[in-house]
Amino acid sequence: MNIQKIFEQLNIFDHHRQKYGISLWQYPQFIFLIMGIITIVIILTTYAVGVQFIEEPEIIVLIVLILSAFLLVVTFTITQSFERLAEANRLKSEFVGIVSHQLRAPLSNLRWTIELLMSGRLGTIEAPQLEYFQILRENITRMGELVKDLLTVSRIEQGKLPAQKIEVSLVNLAKNLVSNLEPFARAANVEIKLECEEDLPQVFIDPSQLKLIIENLLDNAIRYIKDKGEVRIQIRKQKGNIYFEIKDDGVGIPVREQKYIFQKFFRAQNILKYQTQGTGLGLYIAKSIIDGSGGRMSFKSEEGGGTTFWFTIPIK
């Protein structure tokens, strides 16, 4: 049993995700391994060069020892720095996960209490009071969405996002979501057009996660169109993938801010001035899920000229 635990500790290719929820290139033990290999190569190269140009073997040995000591200190310092950063990242993710989880219950209680008060079953509610209750309900809903997104981000970072992958029709899922959001689109004076190739194969992914991605992209596309506009969705086969594209003619994203679009909590400045709701986590979550499924996700945008988001999912 002890031998098994030792091998599990040595298996850095799995351990870096389980413990820290970070990529392999950020894992301290892997960095130490790479630095060790680099150190050995440098020492051997120094010795080979020294033998060619220095006659006294004592000087060569002294140079190699000094260089070895210096590289060892550098390697130890770098590894320790990454160890502290990785541990801080782990603690942060755990803290966010715990806090988010603990906030769900009181927020649910608040929401049900407000609903009960607004129903009038505990007494007549006057119009001014009802207006304040509606404000409370809207803010509780927004807090609930933020907590939900934070919990999802925490699970993604820790590699613990539950996934039940099955064969899913991307076309059927998109049609259902378009139908559900049609009233919202009409209220925003936005027309949604869906174009799909016929007889598209299914994809192997968690349907709830795929729904979350499309819902987020479609909701954003509708929200960021001002006045009258159009959202066009295309679904087609592209080599060994299913390609999904959603294009709007909304406010667009400034070029200087496009490199941050998939970062957590980021929202472009030209979007903020419209005071649209959002947590800035949706695109980070969407890209993380697509990357985890073996697909790709990207976009192109022009400020004032609309935005096109696209992603691919492998056909399995």
SULGIGI-V432001 format. One record per residue. N is the residue number from 1. RES is the residue in three letters. SS is DSSP state (h for helix, s for strand, l for the rest). NEAR is the number of other C-alpha atoms within 8 Angstrom. Layout:
((N/RES/SS/NEAR) (N/RES/SS/NEAR))
//
This chain:
((1/MET/l/4) (2/ASN/h/5) (3/ILE/h/6) (4/GLN/h/7) (5/LYS/h/8) (6/ILE/h/8) (7/PHE/h/8) (8/GLU/h/9) (9/GLN/h/8) (10/LEU/h/6) (11/ASN/l/8) (12/ILE/h/11) (13/PHE/h/7) (14/ASP/h/7) (15/HIS/h/10) (16/HIS/h/13) (17/ARG/h/13) (18/GLN/h/9) (19/LYS/h/8) (20/TYR/l/11) (21/GLY/l/12) (22/ILE/l/11) (23/SER/l/8) (24/LEU/h/10) (25/TRP/h/6) (26/GLN/h/10) (27/TYR/l/13) (28/PRO/h/11) (29/GLN/h/8) (30/PHE/h/11) (31/ILE/h/11) (32/PHE/h/11) (33/LEU/h/8) (34/ILE/h/8) (35/MET/h/9) (36/GLY/h/9) (37/ILE/h/8) (38/ILE/h/8) (39/THR/h/11) (40/ILE/h/8) (41/VAL/h/8) (42/ILE/h/8) (43/ILE/h/11) (44/LEU/h/8) (45/THR/h/8) (46/THR/h/9) (47/TYR/h/11) (48/ALA/h/8) (49/VAL/h/8) (50/GLY/h/9) (51/VAL/h/10) (52/GLN/h/7) (53/PHE/h/6) (54/ILE/l/9) (55/GLU/l/6) (56/GLU/l/6) (57/PRO/h/8) (58/GLU/h/6) (59/ILE/h/8) (60/ILE/h/12) (61/VAL/h/9) (62/LEU/h/8) (63/ILE/h/8) (64/VAL/h/11) (65/LEU/h/8) (66/ILE/h/8) (67/LEU/h/9) (68/SER/h/10) (69/ALA/h/8) (70/PHE/h/8) (71/LEU/h/9) (72/LEU/h/9) (73/VAL/h/8) (74/VAL/h/8) (75/THR/h/11) (76/PHE/h/9) (77/THR/h/8) (78/ILE/h/8) (79/THR/h/12) (80/GLN/h/9) (81/SER/h/8) (82/PHE/h/11) (83/GLU/h/10) (84/ARG/h/8) (85/LEU/h/8) (86/ALA/h/13) (87/GLU/h/9) (88/ALA/h/8) (89/ASN/h/9) (90/ARG/h/12) (91/LEU/h/8) (92/LYS/h/8) (93/SER/h/12) (94/GLU/h/9) (95/PHE/h/8) (96/VAL/h/11) (97/GLY/h/12) (98/ILE/h/8) (99/VAL/h/8) (100/SER/h/12) (101/HIS/h/10) (102/GLN/h/8) (103/LEU/h/9) (104/ARG/h/10) (105/ALA/h/8) (106/PRO/h/8) (107/LEU/h/11) (108/SER/h/8) (109/ASN/h/8) (110/LEU/h/9) (111/ARG/h/11) (112/TRP/h/8) (113/THR/h/8) (114/ILE/h/11) (115/GLU/h/9) (116/LEU/h/10) (117/LEU/h/11) (118/MET/h/9) (119/SER/h/7) (120/GLY/l/9) (121/ARG/l/7) (122/LEU/l/7) (123/GLY/l/6) (124/THR/l/6) (125/ILE/l/9) (126/GLU/l/6) (127/ALA/h/6) (128/PRO/h/6) (129/GLN/h/8) (130/LEU/h/10) (131/GLU/h/8) (132/TYR/h/8) (133/PHE/h/10) (134/GLN/h/8) (135/ILE/h/8) (136/LEU/h/9) (137/ARG/h/11) (138/GLU/h/8) (139/ASN/h/8) (140/ILE/h/11) (141/THR/h/9) (142/ARG/h/8) (143/MET/h/9) (144/GLY/h/10) (145/GLU/h/8) (146/LEU/h/9) (147/VAL/h/12) (148/LYS/h/9) (149/ASP/h/11) (150/LEU/h/12) (151/LEU/h/12) (152/THR/h/10) (153/VAL/h/10) (154/SER/h/12) (155/ARG/h/12) (156/ILE/h/12) (157/GLU/h/10) (158/GLN/l/15) (159/GLY/l/9) (160/LYS/l/7) (161/LEU/l/8) (162/PRO/l/4) (163/ALA/l/7) (164/GLN/l/7) (165/LYS/s/8) (166/ILE/s/9) (167/GLU/s/8) (168/VAL/s/11) (169/SER/l/9) (170/LEU/h/8) (171/VAL/h/9) (172/ASN/h/7) (173/LEU/h/10) (174/ALA/h/10) (175/LYS/h/9) (176/ASN/h/8) (177/LEU/h/11) (178/VAL/h/9) (179/SER/h/7) (180/ASN/h/7) (181/LEU/h/9) (182/GLU/h/9) (183/PRO/h/7) (184/PHE/h/7) (185/ALA/h/12) (186/ARG/h/9) (187/ALA/h/7) (188/ALA/l/10) (189/ASN/l/9) (190/VAL/s/13) (191/GLU/s/9) (192/ILE/s/11) (193/LYS/s/8) (194/LEU/s/8) (195/GLU/s/8) (196/CYS/s/8) (197/GLU/l/8) (198/GLU/l/4) (199/ASP/l/4) (200/LEU/l/9) (201/PRO/l/7) (202/GLN/l/10) (203/VAL/s/14) (204/PHE/s/11) (205/ILE/s/13) (206/ASP/s/11) (207/PRO/h/10) (208/SER/h/6) (209/GLN/h/10) (210/LEU/h/9) (211/LYS/h/11) (212/LEU/h/9) (213/ILE/h/11) (214/ILE/h/10) (215/GLU/h/9) (216/ASN/h/11) (217/LEU/h/11) (218/LEU/h/9) (219/ASP/h/9) (220/ASN/h/8) (221/ALA/h/14) (222/ILE/h/12) (223/ARG/h/9) (224/TYR/l/11) (225/ILE/l/13) (226/LYS/l/8) (227/ASP/l/6) (228/LYS/l/8) (229/GLY/s/12) (230/GLU/s/10) (231/VAL/s/14) (232/ARG/s/11) (233/ILE/s/12) (234/GLN/s/11) (235/ILE/s/12) (236/ARG/s/10) (237/LYS/s/10) (238/GLN/s/7) (239/LYS/l/4) (240/GLY/l/7) (241/ASN/s/10) (242/ILE/s/15) (243/TYR/s/13) (244/PHE/s/11) (245/GLU/s/11) (246/ILE/s/14) (247/LYS/s/12) (248/ASP/s/14) (249/ASP/l/13) (250/GLY/l/13) (251/VAL/l/14) (252/GLY/l/13) (253/ILE/l/14) (254/PRO/l/11) (255/VAL/h/8) (256/ARG/h/5) (257/GLU/h/9) (258/GLN/h/8) (259/LYS/h/6) (260/TYR/h/7) (261/ILE/l/10) (262/PHE/l/9) (263/GLN/l/9) (264/LYS/l/7) (265/PHE/l/7) (266/PHE/l/10) (267/ARG/l/8) (268/ALA/l/10) (269/GLN/h/6) (270/ASN/h/9) (271/ILE/h/11) (272/LEU/h/9) (273/LYS/l/6) (274/TYR/l/6) (275/GLN/l/6) (276/THR/l/8) (277/GLN/l/4) (278/GLY/l/5) (279/THR/l/8) (280/GLY/l/10) (281/LEU/l/14) (282/GLY/h/10) (283/LEU/h/12) (284/TYR/h/11) (285/ILE/h/12) (286/ALA/h/11) (287/LYS/h/11) (288/SER/h/9) (289/ILE/h/9) (290/ILE/h/14) (291/ASP/h/10) (292/GLY/h/7) (293/SER/l/9) (294/GLY/l/8) (295/GLY/l/11) (296/ARG/s/10) (297/MET/s/11) (298/SER/s/7) (299/PHE/s/8) (300/LYS/s/7) (301/SER/s/12) (302/GLU/s/11) (303/GLU/l/10) (304/GLY/l/9) (305/GLY/l/10) (306/GLY/s/14) (307/THR/s/16) (308/THR/s/11) (309/PHE/s/12) (310/TRP/s/11) (311/PHE/s/12) (312/THR/s/12) (313/ILE/s/13) (314/PRO/s/12) (315/ILE/l/10) (316/LYS/l/5))
//
